[in-house]
Amino acid sequence: MKRAAALLLFCIAPGAAAQDIADQTLRYAASYGRLHAGGIEIQIRREARGYLVTSTAKPSLLAAMFMKAHVTETRFVRAGGRVALDSGSERLVGGEGYARSFRVDRERAVVEFADGRRDKIGAREQLEAAAFPLLLMLRPLDALEGARVREVSAKRLREYVYDAPAPEALRVPAGEFDCWKITRRRADKPEDSVSVWLRRDGRQVQAPLQIAVHKRGKTTLLQLTEQRFD
């Protein structure tokens, strides 16, 4: 019983209390370097045990020459009054499509992938979803600086370290806002990073206004264009 309770901690963000995130649809304009790459639609839906986040990427005609439409689904569950990463899948749309997935097995302290691989995880490790930072929307910012997390995608786990949140004014198509810029850097390759801009508003849980992924010297940028509560 003690072992099960300890293992439960490894995938729960500290302080990620089970606040209620409303059902909503978010639309982002996407760019890759200087190329307009189309858009991404994010749907957040409450479930009996937590949340389901569905991301649908729709590349522009030009971007479709080297990028394909794909859909990811990430499930989060409430555990012990907190919200935890549970599972995820990714599928490429079209004739040459593929499907990948992962599942967090708390009892065995592993992340299981659809191809049969199993990556071990420690009892106190924190897990973040690569597809969408739902847990970051719930996490207290004062506990982030120096926090080490493992980012989970349908392909792999990678370790990241958070910088201190920095206040910043941001203009996106949806308007101009005071934000916290929150950056995590890949532990073995700090030049690769993920930055998320969250609105500085303590009244309610805020969706990301902008997300920037720096990888291999290129930047993929998502900017919020529309937020609709369903």
Secondary structure, DSSP 8 states (H G I E B T S, - for coil): -HHHHHHGGGGEEEEEE------EEEEEEEEETTEEEEEEEEEEEE-SSEEEEEEEEEE-TTGGGT---EEEEEEEEEETTEEEEEEEEEEE-STT--EEEEEEETTTTEEEETTS-EEE--TT-EEEESS--HHHHHS-GGG-TT-EEEEE-SS-EEEEEE---EEEEEEETTEEEEEEEEEEEETTEEEEEEEEEEE--TTS---EEEEEEEETTEEEEEEEEEEEE-
